[in-house]
Amino acid sequence: MAEKLEIKELDHVVVRFSGDSGDGMQLAGNIFSTISATVGNGISTFPDYPADIRAPQGSLTGVSGFQVHIGQGKVYTPGDLCDVLVAMNAAALKTQYRYAKPQATIIIDTDSFGPSDLKKANFQGADYLGEMGIDPDRVVACPITKMVKDCLEDSGMDNKAVLKCRNMFALGLVCWLFNRDLDLVGNFLREKFAKKPAIAENNIKVVQAGFDYGHNVHASVPATYRIESKSKVKGRYMDITGNKATAYGLIAAAEKAGLRLYLGSYPITPATDILHELSKHKSCGVITVQCEDEISGCASAVGAAFAGALAATSTSGPGICLKSEAMNLAVIDELPLVVIDVQRGGPSTGLPTKSEQTDLLQALYGRNGESPMPVIAASSPTACFDAVYAAAKIALEHLTPVILLTDAFVANGSAAWKLPTMDELPDIHPHYVTPEQKGNYTPYERDPESLVRYWAIPGQEGYTHIIGGLEKDGTTGAISTNPENHDKMCRLRAQKVARIPVPDLEVAGDKEDAELLIVGFGGTYGHLYSAMEELREKGKKVALAHFTYINPLPANTAEVLSRYPKVVVAEQNLGQLAAYLRSKVDGFVPYQFNQVKGQPFVVAELVEAFEEIIKK
């Protein structure tokens, strides 16, 4: 029997699974993160996969990665570098080693490091570890492919199906390394393959084999590890992606408002999972339509809004371009519509599986005419639920289309989420017509304080009306080309959006005496917060103001931005938020930190850059 290893307790750890696109790295990483969330760990994940549908096997361009950061308490980022790297072939080791810490443990499948594999990965010879400067003592080199074949020899599976189980062996080895309960893995696989129980049991068998290999051989590892969970608020938790949280938020908002939910959409990376998830919930009254193109997806949602539904459409940056005309129709008709933009690398097809924040100005201004829309940005995978719920509440209570900005990082990433109860969510009161208006209703009568028009649903007796893309008279609702009326209607639509009440901008960190205020929006929150905390640990006075509500801006925006001697706006574009804030706040001239790499910020780079600003 193998000697029992010491078990060391860790505060947090980062694991990165990598291999060919067909090696199941996303599934292995997802299972590991899910079972970690199940036992109460904080998690943050980063799926990093290529745009190729299926690159040649073993090629450098076809490597898919999944990074997960697990901690005792709340985790804000997937981590800059990993403590454990699983590399299922030579190309994965070649491309992914740069994401590993110098002291990281490397797990490799030696059966995928043959001469042809090394050649595809552009290694010069057989000494691939020496070529990359990797200490062999840090490498767990095991013949995973052979052992999986031996494990499933009597399963009746063909060779191709057997090879698809290699990821489960690697998962089992990682579960051994971190003392994970394999019963949780078994539960996950039995649920995932409920209609194919034989496949579930074969995968579970391979997971156990990987676990046993680590236990029996100790795989050149000095110790195994445990990450205990700190106390949490009691409740039901799950590992949830941003796209799934967005779907759940829409369902909750429709339920709270007493409306049917309609999603008109067209598949586009990385937003498609919202359509997929909502299509599963017909029992909740959800209607999903996969339309023939982006234009019809949005136009059908406008029709659903006119008919009285909570209407939404989901897409990415290229789809926003195509939807702009239908979005403008919702603006002039003043109909409630939630437009979800999961931002990705651009322009054009750009980097379809990577993340950016480059659609901000498009969301604010990318339409013809004076077409104001509220814009909200989600800061994390779990925050997508609250952000889309807030977007739906604003749309229904203020009769306006609302844009929700997420991005590929928060949409595909996941975190541990406590499911709320419906009683915990704010009420939603659609701005319906009143009984007093029956018989003399016109569509652009407005509440004198909020300037919101009253929503009449087609078919309501006594509320017959016509709306459309042509400008209407604000009093009668008839088509009007009167110059004064058009000027008045443009101003009213803008003032209505400007009057929408949004929460004040909150400041974290050294809010009273910071020498540097970090400013950001959307999915960079975790990285900017972590950078702030590292700087504070170094004795620097630093604060963070992170925008969720971008149009209208919080009422205290100017006061916050003018309170500190130095301000840096950090964003994954070339300065769009900085430019917008300069246009809204007199005399505001911030420092800027901008990257457009398609990858999340690296906290260490942020800390270095912000320290230089403090020194100036």
C-alpha positions as CSV (number, residue, x, y, z in Angstrom):
1,M,0.0,0.0,0.0
2,A,1.3,3.5,-0.8
3,E,2.5,5.7,2.0
4,K,-0.1,8.2,3.1
5,L,0.8,11.7,2.0
6,E,0.6,14.8,4.1
7,I,-2.6,16.9,3.5
8,K,-1.9,20.6,3.4
9,E,-4.6,23.2,3.7
10,L,-4.7,26.0,1.2
11,D,-6.5,29.4,1.0
12,H,-7.0,29.1,-2.7
13,V,-5.6,27.4,-5.8
14,V,-5.8,27.8,-9.6
15,V,-6.1,24.8,-11.9
16,R,-6.0,25.0,-15.7
17,F,-7.1,22.1,-17.9
18,S,-5.8,22.1,-21.5
19,G,-5.9,19.9,-24.5
20,D,-7.3,19.6,-28.0
21,S,-10.8,21.0,-28.6
22,G,-12.1,17.4,-28.6
23,D,-10.4,16.4,-25.4
24,G,-13.2,17.6,-23.2
25,M,-11.3,20.1,-21.2
26,Q,-14.3,22.4,-20.8
27,L,-16.3,19.5,-19.3
28,A,-13.5,18.4,-16.9
29,G,-13.1,22.0,-15.7
30,N,-16.8,22.5,-15.4
31,I,-17.2,19.3,-13.3
32,F,-14.3,20.3,-11.0
33,S,-15.6,23.8,-10.5
34,T,-19.2,22.5,-9.9
35,I,-18.2,20.1,-7.2
36,S,-16.0,22.8,-5.6
37,A,-19.0,25.1,-5.5
38,T,-21.1,22.3,-4.1
39,V,-18.9,22.0,-1.0
40,G,-19.0,25.8,-0.5
41,N,-15.8,27.0,-2.1
42,G,-15.7,30.3,-3.8
43,I,-15.0,29.8,-7.5
44,S,-14.2,31.9,-10.6
45,T,-13.8,30.2,-14.0
46,F,-12.4,31.2,-17.4
47,P,-13.2,29.0,-20.4
48,D,-10.6,29.8,-23.1
49,Y,-11.3,28.1,-26.4
50,P,-10.4,28.7,-30.0
51,A,-12.7,29.9,-32.7
52,D,-12.0,27.0,-35.0
53,I,-14.8,24.5,-35.2
54,R,-12.3,21.7,-35.0
55,A,-8.6,22.5,-35.7
56,P,-6.3,19.6,-36.8
57,Q,-5.6,17.3,-33.9
58,G,-2.5,18.2,-32.0
59,S,-2.1,21.6,-33.6
60,L,-1.1,24.7,-31.7
61,T,-4.2,26.6,-32.9
62,G,-6.6,24.0,-31.6
63,V,-5.8,24.1,-27.9
64,S,-8.7,24.6,-25.6
65,G,-8.3,25.6,-22.0
66,F,-10.4,25.9,-18.9
67,Q,-9.1,27.7,-15.8
68,V,-10.7,27.7,-12.4
69,H,-9.7,29.5,-9.2
70,I,-11.0,27.9,-6.0
71,G,-10.9,29.6,-2.6
72,Q,-12.0,29.3,1.0
73,G,-14.0,32.5,0.6
74,K,-15.1,34.7,-2.2
75,V,-13.0,34.6,-5.3
76,Y,-12.9,37.6,-7.7
77,T,-10.8,36.4,-10.7
78,P,-9.8,33.1,-12.4
79,G,-6.2,33.9,-11.3
80,D,-3.3,35.3,-13.3
81,L,-1.3,32.0,-13.3
82,C,-2.2,28.5,-12.4
83,D,-0.8,26.2,-9.6
84,V,-1.7,23.1,-11.5
85,L,-1.6,22.7,-15.3
86,V,-3.1,19.7,-17.0
87,A,-1.7,19.4,-20.6
88,M,-3.2,16.5,-22.5
89,N,-0.8,16.8,-25.5
90,A,2.4,18.5,-26.6
91,A,0.6,21.5,-28.2
92,A,-1.2,22.1,-24.9
93,L,2.0,22.2,-23.0
94,K,3.6,24.4,-25.6
95,T,0.8,27.0,-25.6
96,Q,-0.4,26.9,-22.0
97,Y,2.7,26.7,-20.0
98,R,2.9,30.5,-20.0
99,Y,-0.2,30.5,-17.8
100,A,1.6,28.4,-15.1
101,K,3.5,29.6,-12.1
102,P,7.2,28.8,-12.0
103,Q,6.5,26.2,-9.2
104,A,3.3,24.8,-10.7
105,T,2.6,21.1,-10.9
106,I,2.3,19.9,-14.5
107,I,0.2,16.8,-15.4
108,I,0.8,15.4,-18.9
109,D,-0.3,12.4,-20.9
110,T,3.0,10.9,-22.1
111,D,1.2,8.9,-24.7
112,S,0.5,12.2,-26.5
113,F,4.1,13.3,-26.6
114,G,5.4,11.1,-29.4
115,P,7.6,12.3,-32.3
116,S,4.7,13.3,-34.5
117,D,3.0,15.1,-31.5
118,L,6.2,17.0,-30.8
119,K,6.6,18.0,-34.4
120,K,3.1,19.4,-34.7
121,A,3.8,21.5,-31.6
122,N,7.0,22.8,-33.1
123,F,9.3,21.2,-30.5
124,Q,12.9,20.7,-31.8
125,G,13.5,17.3,-30.3
126,A,12.6,14.7,-27.7
127,D,13.7,16.8,-24.7
128,Y,10.6,19.0,-24.7
129,L,10.8,19.7,-20.9
130,G,14.4,20.9,-21.2
131,E,13.5,22.9,-24.3
132,M,10.9,24.8,-22.2
133,G,13.0,25.0,-19.1
134,I,10.6,22.9,-17.0
135,D,11.9,21.0,-14.0
136,P,11.0,17.3,-14.5
137,D,10.5,17.0,-10.7
138,R,7.4,19.2,-11.1
139,V,5.9,17.0,-13.8
140,V,3.4,14.2,-13.2
141,A,4.1,12.2,-16.4
142,C,1.6,9.4,-16.8
143,P,0.5,7.3,-19.8
144,I,-3.1,8.4,-19.5
145,T,-4.2,7.1,-22.9
146,K,-2.9,3.6,-22.2
147,M,-4.4,3.4,-18.8
148,V,-7.8,4.6,-20.0
149,K,-7.7,1.9,-22.7
150,D,-6.9,-0.7,-20.1
151,C,-9.6,0.5,-17.7
152,L,-12.3,0.3,-20.4
153,E,-11.0,-2.8,-22.2
154,D,-14.1,-4.8,-21.4
155,S,-16.6,-1.9,-21.7
156,G,-17.6,-2.7,-25.3
157,M,-16.8,0.9,-26.3
158,D,-15.0,1.6,-29.6
159,N,-11.6,3.2,-29.6
160,K,-12.9,6.6,-30.5
161,A,-15.3,6.6,-27.5
162,V,-12.6,5.3,-25.2
163,L,-10.3,8.1,-26.1
164,K,-13.0,10.7,-25.2
165,C,-12.8,9.5,-21.6
166,R,-9.1,10.6,-21.2
167,N,-10.4,13.9,-19.7
168,M,-12.1,12.0,-16.9
169,F,-8.8,10.3,-15.9
170,A,-7.1,13.7,-15.6
171,L,-10.1,14.9,-13.6
172,G,-9.8,12.0,-11.2
173,L,-6.1,12.7,-10.7
174,V,-6.9,16.4,-9.9
175,C,-9.7,15.3,-7.6
176,W,-7.1,13.1,-5.7
177,L,-4.7,16.0,-5.5
178,F,-7.3,18.2,-3.9
179,N,-9.1,15.5,-1.8
180,R,-12.4,15.9,-3.7
181,D,-15.3,13.6,-3.0
182,L,-15.8,11.4,-6.1
183,D,-19.5,10.8,-5.2
184,L,-20.1,14.4,-6.3
185,V,-18.4,13.7,-9.6
186,G,-20.5,10.5,-10.0
187,N,-23.7,12.5,-9.3
188,F,-22.8,15.1,-11.9
189,L,-22.0,12.5,-14.6
190,R,-25.2,10.4,-13.9
191,E,-27.3,13.5,-14.2
192,K,-25.5,14.6,-17.4
193,F,-25.8,11.2,-19.1
194,A,-29.1,10.3,-17.6
195,K,-30.3,8.9,-20.9
196,K,-27.0,7.0,-21.4
197,P,-26.3,5.3,-18.1
198,A,-23.6,3.0,-19.5
199,I,-21.6,6.1,-20.7
200,A,-22.0,7.6,-17.3
201,E,-20.8,4.5,-15.5
202,N,-17.8,4.1,-17.8
203,N,-16.7,7.7,-17.2
204,I,-17.1,7.3,-13.5
205,K,-14.9,4.2,-13.7
206,V,-12.2,6.2,-15.4
207,V,-12.4,9.0,-12.9
208,Q,-11.9,6.5,-10.1
209,A,-8.9,5.1,-12.0
210,G,-7.3,8.5,-12.2
211,F,-7.9,9.0,-8.5
212,D,-6.5,5.6,-7.7
213,Y,-3.4,6.2,-9.8
214,G,-2.6,9.3,-7.8
215,H,-3.2,7.6,-4.5
216,N,-1.1,4.5,-5.4
217,V,1.8,6.1,-7.2
218,H,1.8,9.5,-5.4
219,A,2.7,10.8,-8.9
220,S,5.9,12.6,-7.7
221,V,3.7,15.0,-5.6
222,P,5.0,16.0,-2.1
223,A,1.5,16.4,-0.6
224,T,-2.1,16.6,-1.4
225,Y,-4.2,19.6,-0.6
226,R,-7.5,20.6,0.9
227,I,-9.4,23.9,0.5
228,E,-11.9,24.3,3.4
229,S,-14.9,26.5,2.9
230,K,-15.5,29.5,5.2
231,S,-19.0,29.9,6.7
232,K,-21.6,31.1,4.2
233,V,-25.1,32.4,4.4
234,K,-27.4,29.4,4.4
235,G,-29.2,28.8,1.2
236,R,-29.2,26.8,-2.0
237,Y,-26.0,27.4,-4.1
238,M,-25.0,26.4,-7.6
239,D,-22.2,27.0,-10.0
240,I,-23.7,29.3,-12.6
241,T,-22.4,30.9,-15.8
242,G,-23.2,34.5,-16.8
243,N,-25.3,33.4,-19.7
244,K,-27.4,31.1,-17.5
245,A,-27.7,33.7,-14.8
246,T,-29.0,36.1,-17.5
247,A,-31.6,33.6,-18.6
248,Y,-32.7,33.1,-15.0
249,G,-32.9,36.8,-14.4
250,L,-35.2,37.3,-17.3
251,I,-37.5,34.5,-16.1
252,A,-37.6,35.9,-12.6
253,A,-38.4,39.4,-14.0
254,A,-41.3,38.1,-16.1
255,E,-42.7,36.2,-13.2
256,K,-42.4,39.2,-10.9
257,A,-44.2,41.4,-13.5
258,G,-46.9,38.8,-14.2
259,L,-45.9,38.7,-17.9
260,R,-44.9,36.1,-20.5
261,L,-41.3,36.2,-21.5
262,Y,-40.4,36.3,-25.2
263,L,-36.9,36.0,-26.6
264,G,-36.3,36.5,-30.3
265,S,-32.8,35.6,-31.1
266,Y,-30.3,34.3,-33.6
267,P,-27.3,32.1,-32.7
268,I,-24.0,34.0,-32.3
269,T,-21.0,33.3,-30.2
270,P,-20.8,34.0,-27.2
271,A,-24.5,34.7,-26.6
272,T,-26.2,31.6,-27.9
273,D,-26.4,29.8,-24.5
274,I,-29.0,32.4,-23.4
275,L,-31.3,31.1,-26.2
276,H,-30.4,27.5,-25.4
277,E,-31.2,27.9,-21.7
278,L,-34.4,29.8,-22.1
279,S,-35.7,27.3,-24.6
280,K,-35.7,24.7,-21.7
281,H,-38.2,26.6,-19.7
282,K,-41.5,26.5,-21.6
283,S,-43.1,25.3,-18.3
284,C,-42.4,28.8,-16.9
285,G,-44.3,30.4,-19.8
286,V,-41.1,31.3,-21.8
287,I,-41.4,31.7,-25.5
288,T,-38.2,31.4,-27.5
289,V,-37.9,31.9,-31.3
290,Q,-34.7,31.2,-33.2
291,C,-35.2,33.6,-36.1
292,E,-33.7,33.5,-39.5
293,D,-31.4,36.5,-38.8
294,E,-30.5,39.2,-36.2
295,I,-32.8,41.7,-37.7
296,S,-35.9,39.5,-37.4
297,G,-34.8,38.4,-33.9
298,C,-35.0,42.0,-32.7
299,A,-38.0,42.9,-34.8
300,S,-40.0,40.0,-33.5
301,A,-39.2,41.1,-29.9
302,V,-40.5,44.6,-30.7
303,G,-43.7,43.0,-31.8
304,A,-43.9,40.9,-28.6
305,A,-43.4,44.0,-26.6
306,F,-46.2,45.8,-28.4
307,A,-48.4,42.7,-27.7
308,G,-47.7,43.0,-23.9
309,A,-44.8,40.6,-23.2
310,L,-41.5,41.1,-21.4
311,A,-39.5,41.0,-24.7
312,A,-35.8,40.4,-25.1
313,T,-33.3,39.8,-27.8
314,S,-29.7,38.5,-27.3
315,T,-26.6,38.9,-29.4
316,S,-23.1,40.1,-29.6
317,G,-21.5,43.2,-31.2
318,P,-22.0,42.3,-34.9
319,G,-25.7,41.5,-34.1
320,I,-26.2,44.9,-32.4
321,C,-25.2,46.5,-35.7
322,L,-27.9,44.6,-37.5
323,K,-30.5,45.1,-34.8
324,S,-30.0,48.8,-34.6
325,E,-33.0,49.7,-36.9
326,A,-35.4,47.6,-34.9
327,M,-34.0,48.9,-31.7
328,N,-34.7,52.4,-33.0
329,L,-38.3,51.4,-33.6
330,A,-38.5,50.4,-30.0
331,V,-37.1,53.9,-29.1
332,I,-39.6,55.9,-31.1
333,D,-42.5,53.6,-30.1
334,E,-41.3,53.7,-26.5
335,L,-41.8,50.0,-25.9
336,P,-40.1,47.8,-23.2
337,L,-37.3,45.7,-24.7
338,V,-34.2,44.2,-23.2
339,V,-31.3,44.0,-25.6
340,I,-28.5,41.8,-24.4
341,D,-25.0,42.4,-25.9
342,V,-22.4,39.7,-24.9
343,Q,-19.4,41.6,-26.1
344,R,-16.6,39.8,-28.0
345,G,-13.4,40.7,-29.9
346,G,-14.0,42.8,-33.0
347,P,-14.3,44.5,-35.4
348,S,-16.1,42.3,-37.9
349,T,-15.8,38.6,-37.0
350,G,-12.7,39.6,-35.1
351,L,-12.1,37.3,-32.1
352,P,-15.5,35.6,-31.7
353,T,-14.5,33.4,-28.7
354,K,-12.6,36.1,-26.9
355,S,-13.7,39.0,-24.6
356,E,-13.6,42.8,-25.0
357,Q,-15.5,45.9,-23.8
358,T,-15.5,47.5,-27.2
359,D,-19.2,47.9,-27.8
360,L,-19.8,50.6,-25.1
361,L,-20.0,53.6,-27.5
362,Q,-22.1,51.5,-29.9
363,A,-24.5,50.8,-27.1
364,L,-24.7,54.5,-26.2
365,Y,-24.7,56.1,-29.6
366,G,-24.8,53.5,-32.4
367,R,-28.2,54.3,-33.9
368,N,-29.5,56.9,-36.3
369,G,-31.3,60.0,-34.9
370,E,-31.6,61.0,-31.3
371,S,-32.2,57.6,-29.8
372,P,-31.4,57.5,-26.1
373,M,-31.3,54.1,-24.3
374,P,-30.4,53.1,-20.8
375,V,-27.2,51.1,-20.6
376,I,-26.3,48.7,-17.8
377,A,-23.2,46.5,-17.5
378,A,-22.9,43.3,-15.5
379,S,-19.8,43.0,-13.4
380,S,-19.5,39.2,-12.9
381,P,-21.2,35.9,-13.9
382,T,-23.6,36.0,-10.9
383,A,-24.2,39.7,-11.3
384,C,-25.7,39.0,-14.7
385,F,-28.9,37.9,-12.9
386,D,-29.3,41.2,-11.0
387,A,-28.2,43.3,-14.0
388,V,-30.7,41.8,-16.4
389,Y,-33.5,41.9,-13.7
390,A,-32.7,45.6,-13.3
391,A,-32.8,46.1,-17.1
392,A,-36.2,44.4,-17.3
393,K,-37.6,46.5,-14.4
394,I,-36.4,49.7,-16.1
395,A,-37.8,48.7,-19.5
396,L,-41.2,47.8,-18.1
397,E,-41.6,50.7,-15.6
398,H,-40.2,53.4,-18.0
399,L,-41.4,52.0,-21.4
400,T,-38.0,52.0,-23.1
401,P,-35.6,49.6,-24.7
402,V,-32.6,48.9,-22.3
403,I,-29.2,47.5,-23.3
404,L,-27.4,45.1,-21.0
405,L,-23.7,44.7,-21.7
406,T,-22.0,41.5,-20.6
407,D,-18.9,40.0,-22.3
408,A,-17.5,36.7,-23.2
409,F,-15.5,36.5,-19.9
410,V,-18.5,36.9,-17.6
411,A,-20.9,35.1,-19.9
412,N,-18.9,31.9,-20.2
413,G,-17.2,32.1,-16.8
414,S,-18.9,30.8,-13.7
415,A,-19.1,31.5,-10.0
416,A,-20.9,30.1,-6.9
417,W,-24.3,31.7,-6.7
418,K,-26.9,31.7,-3.9
419,L,-30.3,31.3,-5.5
420,P,-32.6,34.1,-4.3
421,T,-36.3,33.7,-3.4
422,M,-38.9,35.7,-5.3
423,D,-39.7,37.6,-2.2
424,E,-36.2,39.0,-2.1
425,L,-36.5,40.5,-5.5
426,P,-37.7,44.1,-6.1
427,D,-41.3,44.5,-7.3
428,I,-41.8,45.3,-11.0
429,H,-44.8,47.5,-11.9
430,P,-45.3,48.0,-15.6
431,H,-46.5,51.4,-16.5
432,Y,-50.0,50.5,-17.7
433,V,-52.9,52.7,-18.8
434,T,-55.3,53.8,-16.1
435,P,-59.1,53.2,-16.0
436,E,-59.6,56.9,-16.2
437,Q,-58.0,57.0,-19.7
438,K,-60.4,54.5,-21.2
439,G,-62.2,56.0,-24.2
440,N,-59.9,59.0,-24.6
441,Y,-56.4,57.3,-24.5
442,T,-53.7,58.6,-26.8
443,P,-50.4,56.7,-26.9
444,Y,-48.0,59.5,-25.9
445,E,-49.8,60.8,-22.8
446,R,-47.1,60.9,-20.1
447,D,-46.7,60.8,-16.4
448,P,-45.8,64.5,-15.6
449,E,-42.9,63.5,-13.2
450,S,-41.2,60.5,-14.9
451,L,-42.4,61.5,-18.5
452,V,-43.2,57.8,-19.1
453,R,-46.1,57.1,-21.5
454,Y,-48.8,54.7,-20.5
455,W,-48.7,51.2,-21.9
456,A,-51.9,49.9,-23.5
457,I,-52.0,46.3,-24.7
458,P,-53.7,45.6,-28.1
459,G,-57.2,44.3,-27.6
460,Q,-58.0,46.4,-24.5
461,E,-61.4,47.9,-25.1
462,G,-61.3,51.7,-25.1
463,Y,-57.5,52.0,-25.6
464,T,-57.3,51.7,-29.4
465,H,-54.1,53.3,-30.7
466,I,-51.5,53.2,-33.5
467,I,-47.7,53.5,-33.1
468,G,-44.9,53.0,-35.6
469,G,-41.7,54.2,-37.0
470,L,-42.9,57.6,-38.1
471,E,-42.9,60.5,-35.6
472,K,-46.2,61.1,-33.9
473,D,-47.9,64.1,-32.4
474,G,-47.3,64.1,-28.7
475,T,-50.9,65.0,-28.0
476,T,-53.0,63.3,-30.6
477,G,-50.8,60.3,-31.6
478,A,-51.3,61.1,-35.3
479,I,-48.4,61.1,-37.7
480,S,-46.6,64.5,-37.5
481,T,-43.8,66.2,-39.4
482,N,-44.2,69.4,-37.5
483,P,-40.7,70.7,-36.6
484,E,-41.7,71.9,-33.1
485,N,-43.4,68.6,-32.3
486,H,-40.3,66.6,-33.4
487,D,-38.0,68.7,-31.3
488,K,-40.3,68.3,-28.3
489,M,-40.6,64.5,-28.8
490,C,-36.8,64.1,-29.1
491,R,-36.3,66.1,-25.9
492,L,-39.0,64.2,-24.0
493,R,-37.6,60.8,-25.0
494,A,-34.1,62.0,-23.8
495,Q,-35.4,63.5,-20.6
496,K,-37.4,60.4,-19.8
497,V,-34.2,58.3,-19.9
498,A,-32.3,60.9,-18.0
499,R,-34.9,60.9,-15.2
500,I,-34.7,57.1,-14.6
501,P,-33.5,56.7,-11.0
502,V,-30.4,54.6,-10.6
503,P,-28.3,53.8,-7.5
504,D,-25.4,56.0,-6.5
505,L,-21.9,55.1,-7.5
506,E,-20.3,53.2,-4.7
507,V,-16.7,53.5,-3.7
508,A,-14.7,50.6,-2.2
509,G,-11.4,50.6,-0.4
510,D,-9.9,53.8,0.9
511,K,-12.9,55.9,0.0
512,E,-12.1,58.8,2.3
513,D,-8.4,59.4,1.5
514,A,-7.3,57.5,-1.5
515,E,-4.4,58.8,-3.5
516,L,-5.7,56.9,-6.6
517,L,-9.2,56.1,-7.6
518,I,-9.6,53.2,-10.0
519,V,-12.6,53.4,-12.4
520,G,-14.0,50.6,-14.5
521,F,-17.2,49.0,-15.7
522,G,-18.6,45.6,-16.4
523,G,-16.6,42.4,-16.3
524,T,-13.3,43.9,-15.2
525,Y,-14.6,44.3,-11.6
526,G,-12.9,41.3,-10.1
527,H,-9.5,42.1,-11.5
528,L,-9.7,45.8,-10.6
529,Y,-10.9,45.0,-7.1
530,S,-8.0,42.4,-6.7
531,A,-5.5,45.0,-7.9
532,M,-6.9,47.6,-5.4
533,E,-6.6,45.1,-2.5
534,E,-3.0,44.2,-3.5
535,L,-2.0,47.9,-3.6
536,R,-3.6,48.5,-0.2
537,E,-1.7,45.5,1.2
538,K,1.5,47.3,0.0
539,G,0.5,50.4,2.0
540,K,-1.0,52.4,-0.8
541,K,-4.2,54.4,-0.4
542,V,-6.4,53.2,-3.3
543,A,-10.2,53.1,-4.0
544,L,-12.4,51.6,-6.7
545,A,-15.5,53.0,-8.3
546,H,-17.1,50.5,-10.7
547,F,-20.0,51.5,-13.0
548,T,-23.0,49.2,-13.4
549,Y,-25.3,52.0,-14.6
550,I,-23.8,53.9,-17.5
551,N,-26.8,55.7,-19.0
552,P,-28.1,57.5,-17.1
553,L,-25.0,57.9,-14.9
554,P,-25.5,57.8,-11.1
555,A,-26.3,61.3,-9.7
556,N,-23.1,61.4,-7.6
557,T,-20.8,60.5,-10.5
558,A,-19.2,64.0,-10.9
559,E,-18.7,64.3,-7.1
560,V,-17.0,60.9,-6.9
561,L,-14.7,61.5,-9.9
562,S,-13.6,64.9,-8.7
563,R,-13.0,63.8,-5.1
564,Y,-9.5,62.2,-5.6
565,P,-6.2,63.7,-6.7
566,K,-5.6,60.9,-9.4
567,V,-8.1,58.8,-11.3
568,V,-7.3,56.0,-13.7
569,V,-10.0,54.5,-16.0
570,A,-9.1,50.9,-16.8
571,E,-11.1,49.2,-19.6
572,Q,-10.7,46.5,-22.3
573,N,-10.9,48.9,-25.2
574,L,-9.0,52.0,-26.3
575,G,-10.7,54.5,-24.0
576,Q,-14.4,54.5,-24.6
577,L,-15.6,54.9,-21.0
578,A,-12.9,57.5,-20.3
579,A,-14.1,59.5,-23.4
580,Y,-17.8,59.2,-22.3
581,L,-17.0,60.3,-18.7
582,R,-15.0,63.3,-20.1
583,S,-18.0,64.3,-22.1
584,K,-20.3,64.1,-19.0
585,V,-18.1,65.5,-16.2
586,D,-16.7,69.0,-16.6
587,G,-12.9,69.1,-16.2
588,F,-12.5,65.4,-15.8
589,V,-9.1,64.3,-17.2
590,P,-8.2,60.8,-16.1
591,Y,-5.2,58.5,-16.6
592,Q,-6.0,55.5,-18.7
593,F,-5.1,51.8,-18.7
594,N,-6.3,50.2,-22.0
595,Q,-5.8,46.7,-23.4
596,V,-7.5,45.0,-26.3
597,K,-6.1,41.5,-26.1
598,G,-9.2,39.3,-26.0
599,Q,-8.0,38.0,-22.6
600,P,-9.0,39.1,-19.0
601,F,-6.7,41.7,-17.3
602,V,-3.7,40.3,-15.4
603,V,-3.8,41.6,-11.9
604,A,0.0,41.8,-11.6
605,E,0.1,44.1,-14.7
606,L,-2.6,46.3,-13.2
607,V,-0.8,46.6,-9.9
608,E,2.5,47.6,-11.7
609,A,0.7,50.2,-13.9
610,F,-1.2,51.7,-11.0
611,E,1.9,52.0,-8.9
612,E,3.6,54.0,-11.6
613,I,0.6,56.4,-11.7
614,I,0.8,56.8,-8.0
615,K,4.5,57.7,-8.2
616,K,3.9,60.5,-10.8
